[in-house]
Amino acid sequence: MKNCDLLIRNARIYNGLGDGPDNGPSPGPANISNGAVADLAVDGDRIVDLGPGLDYHAAHEFDARGLALAPGFIDVHTHDDTAVLRTPQMLPKISQGVTTVIVGNCGISASPVTLHADPPDPMNLLGGRDDFRYPTFREYISAIAEARPAVNVAALIGHTALRSNHMNRLDRAATEAEVGAMRAHLDDALAGGALGLSTGLAYLSAIHATTEEVIALAQPLAAHHAVYTTHLRSETETILDALREAFTIGDQSQVPVIVSHLKCAGIANWGRSPEVLSALEAVRETQAVGCDCYPYAAGSSTLDLRQVDERVAITITWSTPHPEVSGQPLARIAESWGVTQLEAARRLQPAGAIYHSISEEDMRRILAHPATMIGSDGLPLDPRPHPRLWGTFPRVLGRYSREEKLLPLAAAIHKMTGMPAARFGLEGRGVLTPGAFADLVLFDPESVTDTATYSDPIQPAKGISHVWVNGVLTYTAQESTGERAGRFLPRGRTRWIQ
């Protein structure tokens, strides 16, 4: 009999690779398929064995009868850059079974940043000027090591963050010299293990950047086997043009492209998801292209006057000049002030908002598409956050997989584990196989569900039984164990899964 630290018995195994023909070989014994009952042994921070009736003596043993065991979920789209340092327990994520967060999305990152004034919108989603204390990527990595967050952290470098370092105004294109300075910062971060470059071209702080500016920045990515992720220049009427721009940047730079929170936003754009996905599928024949999606028919960001549409329900989540209106509909605020919604929004800025501007049907179609990963896009510093911050992953597993049967459980788990680990080069993560890191989530597939709502958004999920990060039990029975074993994850070699 061999010894190990942890033995999980009688679990329904979901290996993270899905059931599709292109998802790679089975990581365990050939007779263990998704949903089959088996045991899993962990020693230190690694899985050491997987199979039925394992003969081990374990320091800790769990009978997981009736529960599903999957790799820890990877949240590919977060704005947790400063949250992992401010609130390292990371309860909104660990309570969902998330064991790894990818930060630095939408062109905004906490490093490498040197601010000369308050952070520009939307970098203010990550905090105030004092939160941007990491002029080099290595200093940010050191801060993660010191904070010891409960989840692993992998990081993209934000285009807007780079622009803010080297440009005196963001309402113009960068000069050749400024692009060169940005590239030097990006090269240094890539050498330190950053995953790639992200852009947020829809925001006023980056919308004046030309396609050529982004291509020039993206060109070093290929040598590092890094990726390009983008909040498209438009998610509304001109979304196809924005997609073509993203694909051009990937093609010219010879790097994979990940479209952030793919959606058809705005009522005039509803019903266009087949057209959008067809464009994605056509390019996937010759390029490495994918996307992520959150399972809600509403988005959330800073309050943008360009998105104020009286046909769309908008909820104010925070306002610097009027904090008393947090949680109120913009329409009600405007009525009480006797002004239009646009004028009310102008008075509320800077502010945050939830926009109910997405068609449920479009969202479901994108969510189920084989190219799509799961990302929460949650805003942890928001005092009244969108419920996706706490509910994204159990909502996919419970509502959309179990209840609505939009996608099989193995496929849903693959979108949260093996697919993102391969696409972002997170080596040894996202699969259940001997030798992989022991990031694990044990959950009840019959009861797992989200409980966070728009009116009561700070609520942990139900049905998440146990979560281990690097072999350390971190969450159980709706509460943290107090242990924090997360690490910074440097970029490895990507293995693109189409």
Secondary structure, DSSP 8 states (H G I E B T S, - for coil): -EEEEEEEEEEEE--SS-SSTTS-S-SS-TT--TT-EEEEEEETTEEEEEETT--EEEEEEEE-TT-EEEE-EEESS---TTHHHHSTT-HHHHTTTEEEEEE-GGG--SSS---SSS--TTGGGG--GGG---SSHHHHHHHHHHH--SSEEEE-EEHHHHHHHH-S-SSS---HHHHHHHHHHHHHHHHTT--EEEEETTSTTTTT--HHHHHHHHGGGGGGT-EEEEE-S-SSTTHHHHHHHHHHHHHHHT--EEETT---BSGGGTT-HHHHHHHHHHHHTTS-EEEEE-SSS-EEEE--GGG--TTSEEEEEEESS-GGGTT-BHHHHHHHHTS-HHHHHHHH-SEEEEEE-B-HHHHHHHHHSTTEEE-----TT-SS--THHHHHHHHIIIIIIIIT-SS-HHHHHHHHTHHHHHHHT-TT-SS-STTSB--EEEE-TTT-B----SSS-----BSEEEEEETTEEEEETTEE-S-----B----------
